[in-house]
């Protein structure tokens, strides 16, 4: 376990908390408008993260960041907001297992976009894994 890269631990914890997020959101969005549910979720995230950043001394003026950094952080935030809006709407009417599986199709999209836009070059073995993820999404989401 000592030889595992640090990113793998963080990514594993991210997956665990993403699973809990989906479960809690499915129950929480049952009797409330999904847009309101997302707004509440966002406020809670800000209420937890902002004090954490300030108390750990990591806060700095975001307006002093390079313009390119600001642009891509804003674009990331807008994409996150859109993703959450659509996710909460899907959760309200869809089965959690199917919604979560289709949501994880983002893994395939990330790799394809990284290939097209960032020049990342997955190996044949990695492309095979991507194909398996895609097949799994199609099988689990459609039942075919």
C-alpha positions as CSV (number, residue, x, y, z in Angstrom):
1,X,0.0,0.0,0.0
2,X,3.0,2.3,0.6
3,X,3.9,2.1,-3.1
4,X,0.5,3.4,-4.3
5,X,0.7,6.8,-5.9
6,X,-1.0,9.6,-3.8
7,X,-3.3,10.5,-6.7
8,X,-4.8,6.9,-6.5
9,X,-5.8,7.4,-2.9
10,X,-7.4,10.8,-3.6
11,X,-9.2,9.4,-6.7
12,X,-10.4,6.4,-4.7
13,X,-11.8,8.7,-2.0
14,X,-13.4,10.9,-4.7
15,X,-15.2,7.8,-6.1
16,X,-16.4,6.8,-2.6
17,X,-17.8,10.3,-1.9
18,X,-19.2,10.5,-5.4
19,X,-21.1,7.3,-4.7
20,X,-22.4,8.7,-1.4
21,X,-23.3,12.0,-3.1
22,X,-25.4,10.1,-5.6
23,X,-27.2,8.1,-2.9
24,X,-27.9,11.1,-0.7
25,X,-29.0,13.2,-3.6
26,X,-31.4,10.6,-4.9
27,X,-33.1,10.5,-1.5
28,X,-32.9,14.3,-1.0
29,X,-34.3,15.3,-4.4
30,X,-37.4,13.1,-4.0
31,X,-39.8,15.8,-2.9
32,X,-38.1,19.0,-3.9
33,X,-37.5,20.9,-7.2
34,X,-34.1,19.6,-8.5
35,X,-32.8,23.2,-9.1
36,X,-33.5,24.2,-5.5
37,X,-31.9,20.9,-4.3
38,X,-28.7,21.8,-6.3
39,X,-28.7,25.4,-5.0
40,X,-28.9,24.0,-1.4
41,X,-26.1,21.6,-2.2
42,X,-23.9,24.4,-3.6
43,X,-24.5,26.6,-0.6
44,X,-23.4,23.8,1.7
45,X,-20.3,23.1,-0.3
46,X,-19.3,26.9,-0.2
47,X,-20.1,27.0,3.6
48,X,-17.7,24.1,4.2
49,X,-14.9,24.7,1.7
50,X,-14.5,28.5,2.0
51,X,-13.7,28.4,5.8
52,X,-11.4,25.4,5.2
53,X,-9.4,27.3,2.6
54,X,-9.2,30.4,4.8
55,X,-8.4,28.5,8.1
56,X,-5.6,26.5,6.4
57,X,-4.0,29.7,5.0
58,X,-4.6,28.7,1.4
59,X,-6.8,31.8,0.5
60,X,-5.4,34.3,-1.9
61,X,-7.1,36.9,-4.0
62,X,-8.5,35.0,-7.0
63,X,-8.4,38.2,-9.1
64,X,-4.6,38.1,-8.9
65,X,-4.5,34.7,-10.6
66,X,-3.4,34.7,-14.3
67,X,-6.3,35.4,-16.7
68,X,-6.0,32.0,-18.3
69,X,-6.3,30.3,-14.9
70,X,-9.4,32.5,-14.0
71,X,-11.0,31.7,-17.4
72,X,-10.6,28.0,-17.1
73,X,-11.7,27.9,-13.4
74,X,-14.9,29.8,-14.4
75,X,-15.5,27.5,-17.3
76,X,-15.0,24.5,-15.0
77,X,-17.5,26.0,-12.5
78,X,-20.1,26.6,-15.2
79,X,-19.6,23.0,-16.5
80,X,-20.0,21.7,-12.9
81,X,-23.2,23.7,-12.4
82,X,-24.6,22.4,-15.7
83,X,-23.6,18.9,-14.8
84,X,-25.3,19.1,-11.4
85,X,-28.4,20.7,-12.8
86,X,-28.9,17.8,-15.3
87,X,-27.8,15.2,-12.8
88,X,-30.4,16.3,-10.2
89,X,-33.1,16.3,-12.8
90,X,-32.2,12.8,-13.9
91,X,-32.1,11.6,-10.3
92,X,-35.6,12.9,-9.6
93,X,-37.2,10.7,-12.3
94,X,-34.6,8.0,-13.0
95,X,-33.3,5.0,-11.2
96,X,-30.1,5.8,-9.3
97,X,-28.2,2.9,-10.7
98,X,-29.0,3.8,-14.3
99,X,-28.5,7.6,-13.8
100,X,-25.1,7.0,-12.1
101,X,-23.9,4.7,-14.8
102,X,-24.8,7.1,-17.6
103,X,-23.2,9.9,-15.6
104,X,-20.0,7.9,-15.4
105,X,-20.0,7.9,-19.2
106,X,-18.1,11.1,-18.5
107,X,-15.0,8.8,-18.0
108,X,-15.1,7.9,-21.7
109,X,-15.7,11.5,-22.7
110,X,-12.9,12.8,-20.6
111,X,-10.4,10.4,-22.2
112,X,-11.6,11.2,-25.7
113,X,-11.5,15.0,-25.0
114,X,-8.0,14.6,-23.4
115,X,-6.9,12.8,-26.6
116,X,-8.4,15.4,-29.0
117,X,-7.7,18.6,-27.0
118,X,-4.7,17.9,-24.7
119,X,-2.7,15.5,-26.9
120,X,-2.9,12.7,-24.3
121,X,-2.3,9.4,-26.0
122,X,-3.8,6.3,-24.3
123,X,-2.2,3.0,-25.1
124,X,-4.0,0.2,-26.9
125,X,-4.6,-1.5,-23.5
126,X,-6.1,1.8,-22.2
127,X,-8.3,2.2,-25.3
128,X,-9.5,-1.4,-24.7
129,X,-10.5,-0.4,-21.2
130,X,-12.3,2.6,-22.5
131,X,-14.2,0.4,-24.9
132,X,-15.2,-1.9,-22.0
133,X,-16.4,1.1,-19.9
134,X,-18.5,2.2,-22.9
135,X,-19.9,-1.3,-23.4
136,X,-20.7,-1.5,-19.7
137,X,-22.5,1.9,-19.7
138,X,-24.6,0.8,-22.7
139,X,-25.4,-2.6,-21.2
140,X,-26.3,-1.2,-17.7
141,X,-28.2,1.8,-18.9
142,X,-30.3,0.1,-21.6
143,X,-30.5,-3.4,-20.2
144,X,-29.6,-4.8,-23.6
